[in-house]
């Protein structure tokens, strides 16, 4: 496994979880149900997960580029 691939995989999983949180927030808002976090909480959680996923993905991509440069 190249350097950074594990971080990129983790970032993709965080991105998927963030998307699912956003969908749950949308459902909470459309159905107007009282959930523990409410629609705003689910959206905020999804946005936070997406932000973390973006930084982890960039870190993994930089790690892969550094490994490729060193191997030359």
N, C-alpha and C positions, 0 to 999 in steps of 0.2 A: 504494500500500500504506500503510495507516495505521501510525502509530508503534506499535511493540510486536508487530505481527503476525509479524514474522520471528522474534522471540524466542519467541513462543507456538508457532510451528511447530517450532523447535528443541527446545523443551520436550516437545512431543508425540513427537518422534523419540527423545529420551532416554528418555521413558517407555516407548516400545515396546521399545527396547533393554534397559531394565531388566526388563521383563516376560519377554523372551526369555532373559535371564540367569537369572531365577528358574525358568523352565521347564527350562533346562539343568541347574540345580542340583537340581531335583526328579528329573529323569531320572538324574543321577549318583547320587543317593541311593537311588532305587528299584532301579536296575540293579546297584548296589554295584560299580561299576567304578572303577578308579583312573585318574582324569583329572588333568591338571596342577594344576588349582585345587581339585579335590575339590568335594563338594556345598556345604560351608560357604563356600568361596571364591566360588562362583558366586552363592550367595544374597547374600553380603555385597556383591559387585559390583553385583548387581541392586538391592539396597537403596540403595547409594550413588548409582547412576544415577537412581533414583526421587526421592531427596532433592534432587539437583541439578536434576532436571526440575521439581520443585515450586517451587524458588526462582526458576528462570528463568521459569516460567509466571507466578508472582506479579509478577515484575519487568516482564514484558511486559504484563500486565493493568493494572498501575499506569501504565505508559507510555501505553497506549491511553486510559485515563481522563483523564490529564493533557492529552493531545492533544485530546480531546473538550471538556474544560472550556475550554481556550484558544481553541477555534474558536467558541465561543458569544459 
